[in-house]
Amino acid sequence: MAKKRGQNEGTIYKRKNGNWAAQVSIQGRRLTKYTKTQSEARTCLRTTLNQVDNGITFLGAQMQLGKYLEQWLVTVKTSVRPKTYEQYRQIVTGYIVPILGHIKLKDVRPDHVQSLYNTKLKSGTSNRTVRMIHAVIHRALNQAFKMGIITRNPSDVVIKPKLIKKEMKTLTDTQVQTLLLAARGTRYEGLYLLAVTTGLREGELLGLKWSDLDWVTRHLSVQRQLQRLSGQGLVFSEPKSASGRRVIALGSATIEKLREHYKHQQVERLAAGEQWIENDLIFPTIIGTPSDGSNFIRNFKSLLHANNMPIIRFHDLRHTAATLMLQQGIHPKVVQERLGHSQVSMTLDTYSHVLPNMQEEAAEKIDELIIPVAIHL
């Protein structure tokens, strides 16, 4: 029978059924692992003692990755936005746990994580999604490392897939004018106009309230966004980032269109009667409630198709706005602030396709400025 061992000590012994056991003392508690052979038991003992020497805890030695991730989700929920938490939960339950959840936290190796990525890529999962899987598992294991539950983060050394940028689809200025003309007089005209003049995200547009608009200064405050969360339906939440909370200047023509939109909304309010539910929203449903966007998305696609324009996503109007602003020579810093990007480098990287034409224009302008013109008398 194995004698009692102290911290950083261990033993192996043969069981009555012929199998072997490797036993190690961790934090005053004994951890036992059963193997079929003495050789396997010795290997297990050496590995575990090495992990103990590096500071592994009893919790880390016993807990499976799936159980740890379940507890991690509870902890991280209070520190991230609801939509971010929802994405974390879907990644954990849908991608990580089914493949790696049964492995002990202390036994998760880089090749386990790499195999997860490779398996998902071979099954058709996009590079972007696999990179999201990496972001979640890296953050979760990094927390375990900081807490001393594991001795290193095995996802530190894996190779994540390269992010493949999809070709950005945007409308030209002429196509934007065609879209707005086609939408003239409809309840969505103001929505499309604001999308292409500000670059606001769909959720930010649907979260706007009339109290956010200063008619005198022509300033619009972005303070919230509307999102659909699993089990909760449509909810208002904080902007996507700290820089997402911003104030945007509007042009006089846009203000006038919003005045028309406001008048049209009052007609809808009267028509709805007692069914109207006041939320002060600029772009609600026909009874004043928050809109999930499905109705105007159908209208948007219909207008594009009817006018022989490229069939793009509504989100591409944000890209269109940014592209048109840069093409008009608006300073990237201003574009960054209007879009709500955290850094101007993000704006320049996202819309780098616009820069070559801007460089050519800059080259011609600098030539005109400094190259002397010969005057023949």
SVG drawing of the C-alpha trace seen along z (x, -y; Angstrom):
<svg xmlns="http://www.w3.org/2000/svg" viewBox="-56 -89 66 97">
<polyline fill="none" stroke="black" stroke-width="0.4" points="0.0,0.0 1.3,-3.5 2.6,-5.5 1.5,-9.1 3.5,-11.5 4.3,-15.2 4.0,-18.0 6.1,-17.5 6.3,-13.7 4.6,-10.8 4.5,-7.1 3.3,-4.3 1.9,-1.0 0.2,2.1 -3.5,2.6 -5.1,5.9 -6.7,6.0 -3.3,5.8 -3.5,2.2 -1.1,-0.5 -1.7,-3.8 0.3,-7.0 -0.4,-9.1 0.8,-12.6 0.2,-15.0 -1.0,-18.5 -1.9,-21.1 -2.5,-18.4 -4.7,-16.3 -3.9,-13.2 -4.3,-13.0 -4.5,-9.5 -4.4,-8.4 -4.8,-4.8 -2.9,-3.2 -2.6,0.2 1.2,0.5 4.0,-0.5 5.7,-2.5 2.6,-4.6 2.3,-5.1 5.9,-6.3 5.4,-8.7 2.2,-10.1 4.0,-10.5 6.9,-12.4 4.6,-14.7 2.4,-15.5 5.4,-16.1 6.8,-18.5 3.4,-20.3 3.4,-20.5 6.9,-22.0 5.7,-24.6 2.8,-25.6 -0.2,-23.7 -3.1,-23.6 -5.3,-20.7 -8.2,-22.3 -6.2,-22.5 -5.2,-18.9 -8.7,-17.6 -11.0,-19.9 -11.9,-19.1 -11.6,-21.9 -15.4,-21.9 -16.2,-22.4 -13.6,-25.2 -15.0,-27.0 -18.5,-26.7 -17.3,-28.5 -15.2,-31.0 -18.3,-32.0 -20.1,-32.9 -17.1,-35.0 -16.5,-36.8 -20.2,-37.6 -20.0,-40.6 -17.0,-42.2 -18.1,-42.1 -21.0,-43.4 -24.1,-41.1 -23.5,-40.4 -19.9,-39.6 -20.8,-37.1 -23.4,-35.5 -20.6,-35.0 -18.3,-33.5 -21.0,-31.1 -21.8,-30.0 -18.1,-29.4 -17.5,-27.5 -20.6,-25.3 -20.6,-24.8 -17.0,-24.5 -14.6,-23.9 -16.4,-21.7 -17.6,-19.0 -14.0,-18.3 -11.8,-19.3 -14.2,-19.5 -13.4,-16.1 -9.6,-16.7 -8.3,-17.6 -7.3,-21.3 -3.7,-20.4 -3.4,-18.0 -4.5,-20.4 -1.5,-20.6 -0.8,-22.9 -1.4,-20.1 -4.9,-19.6 -5.7,-23.2 -4.1,-23.1 -6.0,-19.9 -9.2,-21.7 -8.5,-24.5 -7.4,-22.1 -10.5,-19.9 -12.8,-22.9 -11.1,-24.3 -11.3,-20.9 -15.0,-20.8 -15.6,-24.1 -15.6,-26.5 -14.3,-29.9 -10.9,-31.3 -12.7,-34.2 -14.7,-31.8 -11.6,-29.7 -9.8,-32.9 -12.8,-33.7 -12.4,-30.2 -8.7,-31.0 -9.6,-34.4 -12.0,-32.7 -9.8,-29.8 -6.8,-32.0 -8.5,-34.4 -10.0,-31.7 -6.8,-29.7 -4.9,-32.9 -7.1,-33.6 -6.5,-30.1 -2.7,-30.7 -2.9,-34.0 -4.9,-32.4 -2.2,-29.6 -4.6,-26.9 -2.3,-25.8 1.4,-26.4 1.2,-27.8 -1.3,-28.8 -1.1,-26.0 -2.8,-28.2 0.2,-30.7 2.2,-28.7 -0.5,-27.4 -0.8,-28.8 -4.1,-30.5 -5.4,-30.8 -4.7,-34.0 -7.6,-36.4 -8.9,-36.5 -10.4,-39.8 -13.5,-39.6 -13.7,-42.0 -15.6,-45.0 -18.8,-45.9 -19.9,-49.5 -22.2,-51.7 -20.9,-54.6 -22.1,-58.1 -24.4,-57.8 -25.8,-54.5 -26.4,-56.1 -28.4,-58.9 -30.4,-56.3 -31.2,-54.4 -32.3,-57.6 -34.5,-58.6 -36.1,-55.2 -36.7,-55.5 -38.1,-59.0 -41.3,-59.4 -41.1,-56.1 -40.7,-55.5 -37.1,-54.2 -35.8,-57.2 -34.4,-58.8 -32.8,-55.6 -30.9,-55.0 -29.9,-58.7 -28.5,-58.6 -26.7,-55.3 -24.8,-56.7 -24.1,-60.1 -22.9,-58.9 -21.7,-55.3 -23.6,-54.2 -24.0,-50.5 -27.5,-49.0 -27.8,-48.5 -26.8,-52.1 -29.3,-53.4 -32.1,-51.4 -31.1,-52.5 -31.3,-56.2 -33.9,-58.3 -35.2,-61.7 -33.7,-63.0 -30.3,-62.1 -30.8,-64.7 -30.1,-68.4 -32.0,-70.2 -30.2,-73.5 -26.6,-72.4 -27.4,-69.6 -25.5,-67.1 -26.5,-63.4 -25.4,-61.6 -24.8,-57.8 -25.4,-56.4 -26.8,-52.9 -27.4,-50.2 -30.2,-47.7 -29.3,-44.0 -31.1,-40.7 -29.9,-38.4 -30.7,-34.7 -33.5,-34.3 -34.0,-38.1 -35.2,-39.3 -34.4,-42.9 -32.4,-44.8 -30.6,-48.1 -26.9,-48.0 -23.8,-50.1 -22.1,-51.0 -19.7,-48.4 -16.7,-50.2 -15.8,-53.3 -15.2,-55.2 -18.6,-54.0 -20.2,-56.6 -19.8,-59.7 -21.4,-62.8 -21.8,-63.2 -22.5,-66.4 -25.2,-66.3 -25.6,-68.3 -28.5,-70.7 -30.1,-68.5 -30.0,-65.5 -31.7,-67.5 -34.5,-68.5 -35.1,-64.9 -35.2,-64.0 -37.9,-66.7 -39.9,-65.1 -39.4,-61.7 -40.6,-63.0 -43.8,-64.4 -44.4,-61.0 -43.9,-59.2 -46.6,-61.4 -49.0,-60.3 -48.1,-56.6 -48.6,-57.3 -52.1,-58.6 -52.9,-55.7 -51.7,-53.2 -53.9,-54.8 -53.8,-52.9 -51.5,-50.3 -48.7,-52.9 -46.0,-52.2 -43.8,-55.3 -40.1,-54.6 -38.9,-57.9 -37.2,-55.9 -36.3,-57.6 -36.7,-54.3 -39.2,-52.1 -41.9,-49.8 -45.2,-51.2 -46.4,-50.9 -43.4,-52.6 -41.6,-49.4 -38.0,-48.6 -37.4,-47.2 -35.3,-44.1 -34.5,-45.4 -36.2,-42.5 -38.8,-44.8 -36.4,-47.5 -33.8,-44.8 -36.4,-43.3 -37.2,-46.8 -33.5,-47.6 -32.9,-44.5 -36.0,-45.1 -34.9,-48.7 -31.4,-47.4 -32.9,-44.7 -35.5,-47.0 -32.9,-49.6 -30.2,-47.1 -27.8,-47.9 -25.3,-45.5 -27.0,-43.4 -25.1,-44.3 -25.7,-43.9 -27.2,-46.8 -23.9,-46.9 -22.2,-47.7 -23.8,-51.2 -21.4,-51.8 -18.5,-50.9 -20.0,-53.0 -20.2,-56.0 -16.5,-55.6 -15.3,-55.2 -17.2,-58.2 -15.9,-60.4 -12.3,-59.4 -12.7,-59.8 -14.0,-63.4 -10.8,-64.2 -12.3,-64.2 -9.4,-63.7 -9.2,-60.0 -9.3,-61.2 -12.7,-62.7 -13.8,-59.5 -12.5,-57.5 -14.5,-59.5 -17.7,-59.4 -17.4,-55.6 -16.6,-55.1 -13.3,-53.3 -10.9,-53.2 -7.9,-54.2 -7.3,-55.9 -5.1,-53.0 -8.1,-50.8 -9.9,-53.1 -6.9,-53.3 -6.4,-49.5 -10.1,-48.8 -10.3,-51.2 -6.9,-50.9 -8.4,-50.1 -9.4,-53.8 -5.8,-55.1 -4.2,-54.3 -6.6,-56.7 -6.0,-59.3 -2.2,-59.0 -2.5,-59.6 -4.6,-62.7 -2.1,-63.9 0.8,-63.4 -0.9,-65.6 -1.8,-68.3 1.8,-68.5 3.1,-68.7 0.7,-71.6 1.8,-73.3 5.6,-73.2 6.7,-72.6 7.4,-76.0 5.6,-76.8 7.8,-78.3 6.5,-81.6 7.7,-82.6 7.8,-86.4"/>
</svg>
